[in-house]
Amino acid sequence: MNDKASDRIIDVRTIIPRERHPLIFDTFAALESGEHFELVNDHDPKPLYYQFQAEQAGRFNWDYLEAGPDVWRVKIARRW
C-alpha cells in the first residue's frame, strides 16, 4: 500500500471475511477530507454500503468503478 491514503487499494478478496469490514472502516477513518481509497471485491459490496449509510451518513461518497460479474471496484471517499 502506498503512503498517501488517496492512493490506497484494498483488495479484500484475499482477506478473511471477519477482518474485512474492520480494515475498511479503519482505512476510512484515517482519510483526510477529500481523500479516497479503492475497494476491490469478488461480489457487490452492497451490505457494506448500507453499513456506511448507517454509521457514516453524509460523510462519504461511494462510486462504482467496476460492477462485476467477477470483480467489483468501488471508490470510497471522505466528504469532510
C-alpha positions in Angstrom: 0.0 0.0 0.0 1.2 3.5 -0.8 1.7 6.2 1.8 -1.0 8.5 0.6 -4.4 7.4 1.7 -5.9 8.6 -1.7 -3.6 6.0 -3.5 -4.8 3.0 -1.4 -6.3 0.0 -3.0 -7.8 -2.6 -0.6 -8.3 -5.9 -2.3 -10.5 -7.8 0.2 -10.6 -10.9 -1.9 -7.5 -12.2 -0.1 -8.6 -11.2 3.4 -10.6 -13.4 5.7 -14.2 -12.2 5.9 -14.3 -11.3 9.6 -11.4 -8.9 9.1 -12.7 -7.1 6.0 -15.1 -4.5 7.5 -12.8 -3.5 10.3 -10.0 -2.9 7.8 -12.2 -0.9 5.5 -13.6 1.3 8.3 -10.2 1.8 9.8 -8.9 2.9 6.4 -11.8 5.2 6.0 -11.2 6.7 9.5 -7.6 7.5 8.5 -8.7 9.5 5.4 -8.5 13.3 5.4 -11.3 15.3 3.8 -11.3 14.7 0.0 -9.1 11.6 0.2 -10.3 8.2 -1.0 -9.4 4.5 -1.4 -10.4 1.9 -3.8 -12.1 -1.3 -2.6 -11.8 -4.4 -4.7 -14.2 -7.4 -4.1 -15.5 -10.5 -5.7 -19.1 -9.6 -5.1 -21.2 -6.5 -4.9 -20.4 -4.9 -1.5 -23.9 -3.5 -1.1 -24.1 -4.7 2.6 -21.0 -2.6 3.2 -22.7 0.4 1.6 -25.7 0.0 3.9 -23.3 -0.1 6.9 -21.6 3.1 5.7 -25.1 4.7 5.4 -25.9 3.7 8.9 -22.6 4.7 10.5 -21.2 7.5 8.2 -24.3 9.1 6.7 -23.3 12.2 4.8 -19.6 11.7 5.3 -18.7 9.6 2.3 -19.0 9.2 -1.4 -19.5 5.7 -3.0 -18.7 5.4 -6.7 -18.7 2.1 -8.6 -15.7 1.9 -10.9 -16.4 -1.7 -12.0 -19.6 -3.7 -11.3 -18.9 -7.4 -11.8 -19.6 -10.1 -12.7 -16.3 -11.3 -11.3 -14.8 -8.1 -9.8 -16.3 -5.1 -8.2 -14.3 -1.9 -7.6 -15.6 0.9 -5.5 -14.1 4.3 -4.8 -14.9 5.3 -1.3 -14.1 9.0 -0.4 -14.3 11.0 2.8 -16.5 14.1 2.2 -15.5 16.0 5.3 
